[in-house]
Amino acid sequence: MSASILRTAFPRIGELRPKSLIPISARIVKFGYLVTASSLLLAAPAAAQDSLRADVAKDMPSLIALYRDLHANPELSGKEVKTAAKLAAEARKLGFKVTEKVGRTGVVAVMENGPGPVLLMRADMDGLPVTEDTGLPFASKVRATTDEGIESGVMHACGHDTHMSAWVGAAKRLAAMKDRWSGTLVMILQPAEERGWGAKWMLDDGLYTRFPKPTHAIAFHDNAAMPAGMIGITSGYALANVDSVDLVVKGIGGHGAYPHTVKDPVVLAARIVTALQTLVSREVDPQAPSVVTVGSFRAGSKHNIVPAEATLLLTVRSYTPEVRKQLLDGIARIARGEAIAAGIPENLMPTVKIKDEFTPATYNTPELAGRLRELFAARFGADRVVATPATMGGEDFGRYHLADKSIQSTIFWVGGVPQAVWDASRQPGGKPLPSLHSAHWAPDAEKTIATATEAITAAALDILAKR
């Protein structure tokens, strides 16, 4: 998630600063950008005079009811059985041809409506092992055990419940507006985005061979650092390669009082942590963004015992395949080199394991990103659409483009921060905003879902417009 804009940092969706937002209307102050209450009105001065917004408004009571149900009943990655069945039933009622259990728990809903492009529209379904602390009357009380055997509360702390609700909202509108478009809709519900697995599962299970192959792919992600109803779009690289690396540093343990008789893996691991910092600062081109962070350092069990090994857990971020390889190769080289310098025997060299939760970088094709930015600015008003720089967060939506680079693809952001909360956070001494993946994240669901439903429906109508 799995794959923020403005200032929030969270595990799967990265961090942007307030100064990096560029309003399309160029309402810019010297060191940031101006948000006014009037800029967030849901009425858009340049919106087309059609019924879409009014129709979405009529759908909102049922969509909010669905959202609250999904929010209260989250399921962990790869276990989205009830969620998938519930939404598959919704798509069937709308006339889609629905196939379940694609990529384990994934759902593919197809609607063919004459000649034209094939548009893939994705929503992700999984919740996170987070115990909710929002105080909402429909807060999740679900508890479950993760694949690692950890028992935890479960919560839609990344907003996938808003994604699914808007997915259903767009499906309703497009099914009711078949006279307005021509082509094929392939609407998918994806599992396990938070683990970086779901898109690969669905592709490996024949997404592009069993079903119409897309010419275009779109998705949105809610944003915990933009006011509700704002839209952000990035052109080019939008989200990063994300690698998780386990680095086991071995030594020869013994008594802490006799350090000359041991090979201390704690000291060696500390040297490796320090040396790893030079990968980004001294080896990678400064204009090629990259991150190597040691998130965990585990070793030993007692004060006076030198352990036999230490374990480092790393997150590694990049955009291009070349920089990714440079970083991963560099980690292995530095670990081995420091071990040789410490006199570690060959049979005890460090081991480097790159986890299978790799999430490839997400690339928004400039043609489609620019097209949607102009479309949204015209429909919602230029003050509600911002150009957002790339983040170091990850999102496996990028796999759908990487599987066939001829596919035009874009994922965009929809702000979710309630306006009152946003305004309070901007005051001197204001309370920091909770990030995605926070136990306190509670979006303004109505504005987020209404904006996202209208945006992805309008995008579909534009891509599939009758010619």
C-alpha positions as CSV (number, residue, x, y, z in Angstrom):
1,M,0.0,0.0,0.0
2,S,0.8,-2.0,0.0
3,A,1.5,1.4,-1.6
4,S,1.4,10.1,1.5
5,I,1.2,13.6,0.1
6,L,2.2,16.7,2.1
7,R,4.0,15.5,5.3
8,T,3.0,12.1,6.5
9,A,5.3,9.1,6.5
10,F,3.9,5.5,6.6
11,P,5.3,2.0,5.8
12,R,4.0,1.4,2.2
13,I,3.1,4.9,0.9
14,G,5.9,7.4,1.3
15,E,6.3,10.9,2.3
16,L,6.0,14.2,0.5
17,R,6.3,17.7,2.0
18,P,3.8,20.6,1.8
19,K,6.1,22.6,-0.4
20,S,6.1,19.9,-3.0
21,L,2.5,20.3,-3.9
22,I,1.9,22.3,-7.0
23,P,-1.7,23.4,-7.6
24,I,-2.6,23.1,-11.3
25,S,-4.2,26.6,-11.1
26,A,-0.8,27.9,-10.0
27,R,-2.3,29.3,-6.7
28,I,1.1,29.1,-5.2
29,V,2.7,31.0,-2.3
30,K,6.5,31.2,-2.1
31,F,7.1,28.2,0.1
32,G,3.9,26.1,-0.2
33,Y,0.4,26.1,-1.5
34,L,-2.8,27.7,-0.5
35,V,-5.8,25.6,0.5
36,T,-9.0,27.5,1.1
37,A,-12.4,26.3,2.1
38,S,-13.9,27.5,-1.2
39,S,-11.3,25.4,-3.1
40,L,-12.8,22.2,-1.5
41,L,-16.4,22.8,-2.4
42,L,-17.7,19.8,-4.2
43,A,-19.3,21.9,-6.9
44,A,-16.8,22.3,-9.7
45,P,-17.0,25.6,-11.7
46,A,-15.8,23.9,-14.9
47,A,-17.6,20.5,-14.5
48,A,-19.5,19.2,-17.4
49,Q,-23.3,19.8,-17.3
50,D,-24.2,16.2,-16.9
51,S,-25.9,14.1,-14.3
52,L,-22.9,12.2,-13.0
53,R,-22.4,14.2,-9.8
54,A,-26.1,14.1,-9.0
55,D,-26.2,10.4,-9.7
56,V,-23.2,9.7,-7.5
57,A,-24.9,11.8,-4.7
58,K,-28.0,9.6,-4.9
59,D,-25.8,6.5,-4.6
60,M,-23.9,7.8,-1.5
61,P,-26.2,6.4,1.2
62,S,-25.8,2.9,-0.1
63,L,-22.0,3.4,-0.7
64,I,-21.5,4.7,2.8
65,A,-23.4,1.8,4.3
66,L,-21.1,-0.5,2.3
67,Y,-18.1,1.4,3.4
68,R,-19.0,1.0,7.1
69,D,-19.7,-2.7,6.6
70,L,-16.3,-3.1,5.0
71,H,-14.6,-1.0,7.6
72,A,-16.0,-3.0,10.4
73,N,-15.1,-6.4,8.8
74,P,-11.6,-6.2,7.4
75,E,-9.6,-9.3,6.4
76,L,-5.9,-9.7,6.2
77,S,-3.8,-10.1,3.0
78,G,-4.7,-13.3,1.1
79,K,-7.6,-14.0,3.4
80,E,-10.2,-11.6,1.8
81,V,-12.7,-14.4,1.3
82,K,-15.9,-12.7,2.7
83,T,-15.0,-9.3,1.3
84,A,-14.5,-10.8,-2.2
85,A,-17.7,-12.7,-2.1
86,K,-19.7,-9.6,-1.0
87,L,-18.3,-7.4,-3.7
88,A,-18.6,-10.1,-6.4
89,A,-22.3,-10.3,-5.6
90,E,-22.6,-6.5,-6.1
91,A,-20.9,-6.7,-9.5
92,R,-23.2,-9.6,-10.6
93,K,-26.3,-7.6,-9.7
94,L,-25.0,-4.8,-12.0
95,G,-24.7,-7.2,-15.0
96,F,-21.0,-7.9,-15.0
97,K,-19.6,-11.3,-15.8
98,V,-17.8,-12.2,-12.6
99,T,-15.0,-14.7,-12.0
100,E,-13.9,-15.3,-8.4
101,K,-10.7,-16.8,-7.0
102,V,-8.4,-15.3,-9.5
103,G,-5.0,-15.0,-7.9
104,R,-6.4,-16.8,-4.8
105,T,-9.1,-14.4,-3.5
106,G,-9.1,-11.9,-6.4
107,V,-12.2,-11.0,-8.4
108,V,-12.5,-10.1,-12.1
109,A,-15.7,-8.4,-13.3
110,V,-16.0,-7.9,-17.1
111,M,-18.6,-5.8,-19.0
112,E,-18.3,-5.8,-22.8
113,N,-20.1,-2.9,-24.5
114,G,-19.0,-2.8,-28.1
115,P,-15.7,-2.0,-29.8
116,G,-13.2,0.2,-28.2
117,P,-10.4,0.2,-25.6
118,V,-10.2,-2.2,-22.7
119,L,-10.0,-0.5,-19.4
120,L,-8.8,-2.2,-16.2
121,M,-9.9,-0.6,-13.0
122,R,-8.5,-1.9,-9.7
123,A,-9.4,-1.7,-6.1
124,D,-7.4,-3.5,-3.3
125,M,-9.2,-5.4,-0.6
126,D,-6.8,-6.3,2.3
127,G,-6.7,-4.8,5.8
128,L,-3.7,-4.5,8.1
129,P,-2.8,-6.1,11.4
130,V,-3.5,-2.8,13.3
131,T,-5.8,-2.5,16.3
132,E,-8.2,0.4,15.5
133,D,-8.3,3.4,17.8
134,T,-10.5,5.9,15.9
135,G,-13.5,5.9,18.2
136,L,-15.8,5.4,15.2
137,P,-19.1,3.7,16.0
138,F,-18.4,1.2,13.3
139,A,-14.8,0.7,14.2
140,S,-13.3,-2.8,13.6
141,K,-13.3,-5.2,16.4
142,V,-11.9,-8.0,14.3
143,R,-8.9,-9.9,15.6
144,A,-6.9,-12.4,13.5
145,T,-3.5,-14.1,13.3
146,T,-1.0,-13.1,10.7
147,D,1.0,-15.4,8.5
148,E,3.9,-14.9,11.0
149,G,1.8,-16.2,13.8
150,I,1.1,-12.8,15.5
151,E,-2.4,-12.3,16.9
152,S,-3.6,-8.7,16.4
153,G,-6.5,-6.5,15.7
154,V,-7.3,-5.9,12.1
155,M,-8.2,-2.6,10.5
156,H,-8.5,-0.9,7.1
157,A,-5.8,1.5,8.2
158,C,-4.7,2.1,4.6
159,G,-8.2,3.1,3.4
160,H,-8.8,0.1,1.1
161,D,-12.4,0.2,2.3
162,T,-12.8,3.6,0.5
163,H,-11.2,2.1,-2.6
164,M,-13.7,-0.8,-2.7
165,S,-16.7,1.4,-2.0
166,A,-15.7,3.8,-4.9
167,W,-15.1,0.7,-7.1
168,V,-18.7,-0.3,-6.5
169,G,-19.9,3.2,-7.0
170,A,-18.1,3.5,-10.4
171,A,-19.4,0.1,-11.4
172,K,-23.0,1.2,-10.7
173,R,-22.6,4.4,-12.7
174,L,-20.9,2.8,-15.7
175,A,-23.4,0.0,-15.8
176,A,-26.2,2.6,-15.9
177,M,-24.5,4.7,-18.5
178,K,-23.7,2.1,-21.2
179,D,-25.1,4.5,-23.9
180,R,-22.2,6.9,-23.0
181,W,-19.2,4.6,-23.7
182,S,-18.0,1.8,-25.9
183,G,-15.3,-0.8,-25.1
184,T,-14.7,-3.2,-22.3
185,L,-14.5,-2.8,-18.6
186,V,-12.3,-5.2,-16.6
187,M,-12.9,-4.2,-13.0
188,I,-10.7,-6.2,-10.6
189,L,-10.6,-6.6,-6.8
190,Q,-7.1,-7.4,-5.8
191,P,-5.9,-9.2,-2.7
192,A,-2.7,-8.8,-0.7
193,E,-1.6,-5.3,-1.9
194,E,-0.1,-4.7,1.6
195,R,2.3,-7.7,1.1
196,G,3.2,-6.8,-2.5
197,W,1.8,-10.2,-3.7
198,G,-1.7,-9.6,-5.0
199,A,-1.0,-8.1,-8.5
200,K,1.5,-10.8,-9.2
201,W,-0.9,-13.5,-8.0
202,M,-3.6,-12.3,-10.4
203,L,-1.2,-11.9,-13.4
204,D,0.2,-15.3,-12.8
205,D,-3.3,-16.7,-12.7
206,G,-4.0,-15.5,-16.2
207,L,-5.4,-12.0,-15.8
208,Y,-4.2,-11.0,-19.2
209,T,-4.9,-14.3,-20.9
210,R,-8.2,-15.5,-19.4
211,F,-9.8,-12.1,-19.6
212,P,-9.6,-9.2,-22.1
213,K,-6.2,-7.6,-22.0
214,P,-6.2,-3.9,-21.1
215,T,-5.1,-1.0,-23.2
216,H,-5.5,1.3,-20.1
217,A,-5.3,0.7,-16.3
218,I,-6.4,3.1,-13.6
219,A,-6.7,3.1,-9.8
220,F,-6.7,5.6,-7.0
221,H,-5.4,5.6,-3.4
222,D,-6.8,7.6,-0.5
223,N,-4.3,10.1,1.0
224,A,-3.9,10.9,4.7
225,A,-2.1,14.2,4.2
226,M,-4.4,15.9,1.7
227,P,-7.7,17.6,2.5
228,A,-10.7,15.4,1.6
229,G,-11.8,15.9,-2.0
230,M,-8.4,17.0,-3.3
231,I,-6.9,15.0,-6.2
232,G,-3.2,14.5,-6.8
233,I,-1.5,13.1,-9.9
234,T,2.1,12.2,-10.6
235,S,3.6,11.8,-14.1
236,G,6.3,9.3,-14.6
237,Y,7.6,7.3,-11.6
238,A,5.0,7.7,-8.8
239,L,6.0,5.1,-6.2
240,A,9.2,3.2,-5.6
241,N,10.7,-0.3,-5.8
242,V,10.4,-1.7,-2.3
243,D,12.7,-4.5,-1.2
244,S,12.8,-6.1,2.3
245,V,16.2,-7.6,3.1
246,D,17.1,-9.9,5.9
247,L,20.9,-9.7,6.7
248,V,22.2,-12.3,9.1
249,V,25.6,-11.4,10.5
250,K,27.5,-14.4,12.0
251,G,30.3,-14.6,14.5
252,I,31.7,-16.7,17.2
253,G,30.0,-16.3,20.6
254,G,31.4,-16.5,24.1
255,H,31.8,-14.8,27.4
256,G,31.5,-11.1,27.5
257,A,34.5,-10.9,29.9
258,Y,36.8,-12.5,27.4
259,P,36.2,-10.6,24.1
260,H,39.6,-11.7,22.7
261,T,38.2,-15.2,22.4
262,V,35.2,-14.4,20.3
263,K,34.3,-12.9,17.0
264,D,31.6,-10.4,18.0
265,P,28.7,-10.2,15.5
266,V,27.2,-7.2,17.3
267,V,30.3,-5.0,16.6
268,L,30.5,-6.3,13.0
269,A,26.8,-5.6,12.4
270,A,27.2,-2.1,13.8
271,R,30.0,-1.5,11.3
272,I,27.8,-2.8,8.5
273,V,25.0,-0.5,9.5
274,T,27.4,2.5,9.3
275,A,29.0,1.4,6.0
276,L,25.6,0.9,4.4
277,Q,24.9,4.6,4.6
278,T,27.6,5.2,2.0
279,L,25.6,3.3,-0.6
280,V,23.2,6.3,-1.0
281,S,25.6,9.1,0.0
282,R,28.6,8.0,-2.0
283,E,27.7,5.4,-4.6
284,V,24.3,6.2,-6.1
285,D,23.9,9.2,-8.4
286,P,22.5,12.0,-6.2
287,Q,19.8,12.6,-8.8
288,A,18.6,9.0,-8.6
289,P,16.5,8.8,-5.4
290,S,17.2,5.9,-3.2
291,V,16.9,4.8,0.5
292,V,18.6,2.1,2.6
293,T,17.1,1.9,6.1
294,V,18.0,-0.6,8.8
295,G,14.6,-0.9,10.6
296,S,15.6,-3.6,13.1
297,F,18.8,-4.8,14.8
298,R,18.4,-7.9,16.9
299,A,21.1,-9.8,18.8
300,G,21.9,-11.5,22.0
301,S,20.0,-12.5,25.1
302,K,22.1,-11.5,28.2
303,H,24.5,-8.8,29.3
304,N,27.6,-10.9,29.6
305,I,27.2,-13.2,26.6
306,V,28.5,-12.4,23.1
307,P,26.0,-14.0,20.8
308,A,26.8,-16.1,17.7
309,E,24.8,-13.9,15.3
310,A,23.0,-10.6,14.8
311,T,20.1,-10.0,12.4
312,L,19.5,-6.7,10.5
313,L,16.1,-6.1,8.8
314,L,16.4,-3.5,5.9
315,T,14.0,-1.7,3.7
316,V,15.5,-0.7,0.3
317,R,13.8,1.9,-2.0
318,S,14.6,3.0,-5.5
319,Y,12.8,3.7,-8.8
320,T,14.8,2.2,-11.7
321,P,15.9,-1.4,-12.0
322,E,19.5,-0.3,-12.4
323,V,19.6,1.6,-9.0
324,R,17.7,-1.3,-7.3
325,K,20.4,-3.8,-8.5
326,Q,23.2,-1.4,-7.4
327,L,21.7,-1.1,-3.9
328,L,21.1,-4.8,-3.4
329,D,24.5,-5.8,-4.8
330,G,26.1,-3.2,-2.6
331,I,24.5,-4.5,0.5
332,A,25.9,-8.0,-0.1
333,R,29.3,-6.6,-1.0
334,I,29.6,-4.3,2.1
335,A,28.4,-7.1,4.5
336,R,31.0,-9.5,3.1
337,G,33.8,-6.9,3.0
338,E,33.2,-5.9,6.6
339,A,33.1,-9.5,7.7
340,I,36.5,-10.2,6.0
341,A,38.0,-7.1,7.6
342,A,36.8,-8.4,11.0
343,G,38.5,-11.8,10.4
344,I,35.3,-13.8,10.1
345,P,36.1,-17.3,8.6
346,E,34.7,-18.0,5.1
347,N,32.1,-20.5,6.5
348,L,30.6,-17.8,8.6
349,M,30.2,-15.1,6.0
350,P,27.0,-13.0,6.4
351,T,23.9,-14.2,4.5
352,V,21.6,-11.8,2.6
353,K,18.0,-12.8,1.9
354,I,15.9,-10.6,-0.3
355,K,12.3,-11.3,0.7
356,D,9.6,-12.2,-1.8
357,E,7.5,-9.2,-0.8
358,F,9.2,-7.1,-3.5
359,T,7.0,-4.3,-4.9
360,P,8.2,-2.9,-8.2
361,A,8.1,0.8,-8.9
362,T,4.8,2.2,-10.1
363,Y,5.2,4.3,-13.3
364,N,2.4,6.6,-14.4
365,T,2.6,6.9,-18.2
366,P,2.8,10.6,-18.9
367,E,0.2,10.6,-21.7
368,L,-2.5,9.1,-19.5
369,A,-1.5,11.0,-16.4
370,G,-1.6,14.3,-18.3
371,R,-4.9,13.5,-19.8
372,L,-6.5,12.7,-16.4
373,R,-5.0,15.8,-14.8
374,E,-6.6,18.0,-17.4
375,L,-9.9,16.0,-17.2
376,F,-10.1,16.3,-13.4
377,A,-9.1,20.0,-13.4
378,A,-11.9,20.8,-15.8
379,R,-14.5,18.7,-13.9
380,F,-13.6,19.5,-10.3
381,G,-11.9,22.9,-10.6
382,A,-8.2,23.5,-11.0
383,D,-7.8,24.3,-7.2
384,R,-8.8,20.8,-6.3
385,V,-6.1,19.1,-8.5
386,V,-2.4,19.1,-7.6
387,A,0.7,17.8,-9.3
388,T,2.4,15.5,-6.8
389,P,6.1,14.5,-6.8
390,A,7.0,10.8,-6.6
391,T,7.2,9.1,-3.2
392,M,9.4,6.4,-1.8
393,G,6.3,4.4,-0.8
394,G,5.4,1.3,-2.7
395,E,2.2,0.0,-4.5
396,D,2.0,-3.1,-6.5
397,F,-0.4,-1.5,-9.0
398,G,2.7,-0.9,-11.1
399,R,2.9,-4.6,-12.0
400,Y,-0.1,-4.2,-14.4
401,H,1.9,-1.8,-16.6
402,L,5.2,-3.7,-16.2
403,A,3.5,-6.9,-17.5
404,D,2.9,-5.1,-20.8
405,K,4.5,-1.6,-21.2
406,S,2.1,-0.8,-24.0
407,I,-0.6,-0.4,-21.4
408,Q,-1.3,3.3,-20.5
409,S,-1.5,3.3,-16.7
410,T,-2.0,5.8,-13.9
411,I,-2.8,5.7,-10.2
412,F,-3.8,9.0,-8.5
413,W,-4.5,10.2,-5.0
414,V,-7.7,11.3,-3.4
415,G,-7.4,13.3,-0.2
416,G,-9.2,12.0,2.8
417,V,-8.4,14.3,5.7
418,P,-11.5,15.9,7.2
419,Q,-11.5,19.6,6.6
420,A,-11.7,20.5,10.3
421,V,-8.9,18.2,11.1
422,W,-6.8,19.6,8.3
423,D,-7.5,23.2,9.3
424,A,-6.5,22.4,13.0
425,S,-3.3,20.8,11.9
426,R,-2.2,23.9,10.1
427,Q,-2.5,26.1,13.1
428,P,0.6,26.9,15.3
429,G,1.0,23.9,17.6
430,G,-1.6,22.0,15.7
431,K,-2.0,18.3,16.3
432,P,0.0,16.2,13.7
433,L,-2.2,14.3,11.2
434,P,-2.4,10.5,11.6
435,S,-0.8,8.7,8.7
436,L,-2.0,5.8,6.6
437,H,-1.3,2.6,8.5
438,S,-2.1,4.5,11.8
439,A,-4.6,3.1,14.3
440,H,-6.1,6.6,14.3
441,W,-6.7,7.1,10.5
442,A,-10.3,7.9,9.9
443,P,-11.0,9.6,6.5
444,D,-13.9,11.8,5.6
445,A,-15.4,8.8,3.9
446,E,-18.2,10.7,2.2
447,K,-16.0,13.2,0.4
448,T,-13.3,10.7,-0.4
449,I,-15.7,8.1,-1.8
450,A,-17.8,10.7,-3.7
451,T,-14.8,12.3,-5.2
452,A,-13.1,9.0,-6.1
453,T,-16.3,7.6,-7.6
454,E,-16.9,10.6,-9.8
455,A,-13.2,10.8,-10.8
456,I,-12.8,7.1,-11.9
457,T,-16.2,7.1,-13.6
458,A,-15.3,10.3,-15.5
459,A,-11.9,8.8,-16.4
460,A,-13.6,5.7,-17.7
461,L,-16.1,7.7,-19.7
462,D,-13.2,9.7,-21.2
463,I,-11.1,6.7,-22.1
464,L,-14.0,4.7,-23.5
465,A,-15.8,7.6,-25.1
466,K,-17.7,6.7,-28.3
467,R,-15.8,7.8,-31.3
